[in-house]
Structure formats: structure tokens, C-alpha cells
Amino acid sequence: MLKQSANYNIGQVIHHRNFNYRGVIVDVDPNFQGSEEWYEKNATTNPSKESPWYHVLVDDDDVMTYVAEANLKVENDALPVENPLIEELFESFEKGQYSHRVTIN
């Protein structure tokens, strides 16, 4: 199996190519980790399951999406993302990038 390297980082603001929304990355999977049923229902463009997939908080909404890397691009607008989970996951926003909140278990 070919090892994939993610092109985007946790805390980076992105833009979805197909659904035209902004968001912030909160987690990265090295490859698709969902079910075959989910993929068939939601992955309408049939992106590769072997490339990185991202958990993204959507701007101006209260949802998180699961997105293939092929469907993302860098967001040039350096404005913060408005989502109720932002404050739980990130501690600051500077120069278009969120800093992940540090937690100790």
C-alpha cells in the first residue's frame, strides 16, 4: 500500500470545490475510514479512498463534514470560520490558521 501524505493541516481554512462552502479542518485520516454504504450515498464524485480524507467544520453552520482531499482547495479568504464547535477545538486564529486547543487527559 502506498503511503499518502496529507496536503492540508488541522486548523487550516479550506474551500470545498463542489459544494462551495468554507470550513476548517479538525482531523485528517490517511485514507477513507467510513463505511461502503456512506461512500456510495455521499461520495458523488467517486474520489479515491486511498487519498487523505478530512473532517471539516462548515462555516456559518453547526455541522461537520467528511471530505476527500481531491474536493478541497486552499481558502484565500483569511476570515475566521463561524461554527459553534470552534471554541471547543481551537484556541486562537491568526493569519488564516487556527491553533489547536491543547488538552490533557
GURO-864344 format. One record per residue (C-alpha): residue number from 1; residue in three letters; chain; x, y, z. Coordinates in Angstrom, 1 decimal, m for minus. Layout:
! residues N
+------+------+-------+--------+--------+--------+
! resi ! resn ! chain !      x !      y !      z !
+------+------+-------+--------+--------+--------+
!  NUM !  ALA !     A !      X !      Y !      Z !
...
+------+------+-------+--------+--------+--------+
! end
This chain:
! residues 105
+------+------+-------+--------+--------+--------+
! resi ! resn ! chain !      x !      y !      z !
+------+------+-------+--------+--------+--------+
!    1 !  MET !     A !    0.0 !    0.0 !    0.0 !
!    2 !  LEU !     A !    1.3 !    3.5 !   m1.0 !
!    3 !  LYS !     A !    1.7 !    5.8 !    2.0 !
!    4 !  GLN !     A !   m0.2 !    9.1 !    1.4 !
!    5 !  SER !     A !    0.8 !   12.4 !    2.7 !
!    6 !  ALA !     A !   m1.9 !   15.0 !    3.6 !
!    7 !  ASN !     A !   m1.7 !   18.3 !    1.7 !
!    8 !  TYR !     A !   m3.8 !   20.2 !    4.3 !
!    9 !  ASN !     A !   m3.4 !   20.6 !    8.1 !
!   10 !  ILE !     A !   m5.6 !   20.7 !   11.2 !
!   11 !  GLY !     A !   m6.7 !   24.2 !   11.7 !
!   12 !  GLN !     A !   m6.3 !   25.2 !    8.1 !
!   13 !  VAL !     A !   m9.3 !   27.0 !    6.5 !
!   14 !  ILE !     A !  m10.3 !   25.4 !    3.2 !
!   15 !  HIS !     A !  m12.9 !   25.7 !    0.4 !
!   16 !  HIS !     A !  m15.0 !   22.7 !   m0.9 !
!   17 !  ARG !     A !  m14.6 !   22.6 !   m4.7 !
!   18 !  ASN !     A !  m18.0 !   21.1 !   m5.5 !
!   19 !  PHE !     A !  m20.3 !   22.4 !   m2.8 !
!   20 !  ASN !     A !  m18.9 !   25.9 !   m2.5 !
!   21 !  TYR !     A !  m18.5 !   26.2 !    1.3 !
!   22 !  ARG !     A !  m15.7 !   27.3 !    3.6 !
!   23 !  GLY !     A !  m14.6 !   25.3 !    6.6 !
!   24 !  VAL !     A !  m11.8 !   24.4 !    8.9 !
!   25 !  ILE !     A !  m10.0 !   21.1 !    9.2 !
!   26 !  VAL !     A !  m10.3 !   19.4 !   12.6 !
!   27 !  ASP !     A !   m8.9 !   15.9 !   11.8 !
!   28 !  VAL !     A !   m7.2 !   14.0 !    9.0 !
!   29 !  ASP !     A !   m7.5 !   10.3 !    8.1 !
!   30 !  PRO !     A !   m4.7 !    8.9 !    5.9 !
!   31 !  ASN !     A !   m7.4 !    7.2 !    3.7 !
!   32 !  PHE !     A !  m11.2 !    6.8 !    3.7 !
!   33 !  GLN !     A !  m12.4 !    5.4 !    7.1 !
!   34 !  GLY !     A !  m16.1 !    5.4 !    6.6 !
!   35 !  SER !     A !  m18.4 !    2.6 !    5.5 !
!   36 !  GLU !     A !  m19.1 !    1.4 !    2.0 !
!   37 !  GLU !     A !  m22.7 !    2.5 !    2.5 !
!   38 !  TRP !     A !  m21.7 !    6.0 !    3.4 !
!   39 !  TYR !     A !  m19.4 !    6.3 !    0.5 !
!   40 !  GLU !     A !  m22.0 !    5.1 !   m2.0 !
!   41 !  LYS !     A !  m24.6 !    7.5 !   m0.6 !
!   42 !  ASN !     A !  m22.4 !   10.6 !   m0.1 !
!   43 !  ALA !     A !  m19.2 !   10.5 !   m2.3 !
!   44 !  THR !     A !  m21.0 !   11.6 !   m5.5 !
!   45 !  THR !     A !  m17.8 !   12.3 !   m7.4 !
!   46 !  ASN !     A !  m16.2 !    8.9 !   m6.5 !
!   47 !  PRO !     A !  m13.0 !   10.3 !   m5.0 !
!   48 !  SER !     A !  m10.2 !    8.0 !   m4.2 !
!   49 !  LYS !     A !  m10.5 !    6.1 !   m0.9 !
!   50 !  GLU !     A !   m6.7 !    5.8 !   m0.8 !
!   51 !  SER !     A !   m6.0 !    9.5 !   m0.5 !
!   52 !  PRO !     A !   m6.4 !   11.5 !    2.7 !
!   53 !  TRP !     A !   m9.9 !   12.4 !    3.9 !
!   54 !  TYR !     A !  m10.7 !   15.4 !    6.2 !
!   55 !  HIS !     A !  m13.2 !   16.1 !    9.0 !
!   56 !  VAL !     A !  m14.3 !   19.7 !    8.3 !
!   57 !  LEU !     A !  m16.3 !   22.1 !   10.4 !
!   58 !  VAL !     A !  m18.5 !   24.1 !    8.0 !
!   59 !  ASP !     A !  m18.6 !   27.9 !    8.1 !
!   60 !  ASP !     A !  m22.0 !   29.5 !    9.0 !
!   61 !  ASP !     A !  m23.4 !   26.2 !   10.1 !
!   62 !  ASP !     A !  m23.3 !   23.7 !   13.0 !
!   63 !  VAL !     A !  m22.2 !   20.6 !   11.0 !
!   64 !  MET !     A !  m19.0 !   18.7 !   10.4 !
!   65 !  THR !     A !  m18.4 !   17.0 !    7.0 !
!   66 !  TYR !     A !  m16.1 !   14.3 !    5.8 !
!   67 !  VAL !     A !  m14.3 !   15.3 !    2.6 !
!   68 !  ALA !     A !  m11.8 !   13.7 !    0.2 !
!   69 !  GLU !     A !   m8.7 !   15.7 !   m0.4 !
!   70 !  ALA !     A !   m9.5 !   16.0 !   m4.1 !
!   71 !  ASN !     A !  m12.6 !   18.1 !   m3.2 !
!   72 !  LEU !     A !  m10.7 !   20.7 !   m1.2 !
!   73 !  LYS !     A !   m8.6 !   23.7 !   m2.1 !
!   74 !  VAL !     A !   m6.9 !   26.4 !    0.0 !
!   75 !  GLU !     A !   m9.3 !   29.2 !    1.0 !
!   76 !  ASN !     A !   m7.7 !   32.6 !    0.1 !
!   77 !  ASP !     A !  m10.1 !   34.5 !    2.4 !
!   78 !  ALA !     A !   m8.4 !   34.8 !    5.7 !
!   79 !  LEU !     A !  m11.6 !   35.3 !    7.7 !
!   80 !  PRO !     A !  m12.4 !   33.0 !   10.6 !
!   81 !  VAL !     A !  m15.0 !   30.2 !   10.3 !
!   82 !  GLU !     A !  m18.2 !   30.6 !   12.2 !
!   83 !  ASN !     A !  m19.2 !   27.3 !   13.8 !
!   84 !  PRO !     A !  m20.3 !   26.6 !   17.4 !
!   85 !  LEU !     A !  m17.5 !   23.9 !   17.9 !
!   86 !  ILE !     A !  m14.7 !   26.3 !   17.0 !
!   87 !  GLU !     A !  m14.1 !   27.4 !   20.6 !
!   88 !  GLU !     A !  m14.0 !   23.8 !   21.9 !
!   89 !  LEU !     A !  m11.4 !   22.7 !   19.4 !
!   90 !  PHE !     A !   m9.2 !   25.8 !   18.8 !
!   91 !  GLU !     A !   m7.8 !   28.5 !   21.0 !
!   92 !  SER !     A !   m6.8 !   31.2 !   18.5 !
!   93 !  PHE !     A !   m7.0 !   32.3 !   14.9 !
!   94 !  GLU !     A !   m4.1 !   34.1 !   13.2 !
!   95 !  LYS !     A !   m3.2 !   34.6 !    9.6 !
!   96 !  GLY !     A !   m5.9 !   32.3 !    8.3 !
!   97 !  GLN !     A !   m4.9 !   29.4 !   10.6 !
!   98 !  TYR !     A !   m6.4 !   28.1 !   13.8 !
!   99 !  SER !     A !   m4.2 !   26.9 !   16.7 !
!  100 !  HIS !     A !   m5.4 !   23.5 !   18.1 !
!  101 !  ARG !     A !   m6.5 !   23.6 !   21.7 !
!  102 !  VAL !     A !   m4.2 !   21.5 !   23.8 !
!  103 !  THR !     A !   m6.0 !   19.0 !   26.1 !
!  104 !  ILE !     A !   m4.5 !   16.8 !   28.8 !
!  105 !  ASN !     A !   m6.2 !   13.6 !   29.7 !
+------+------+-------+--------+--------+--------+
! end
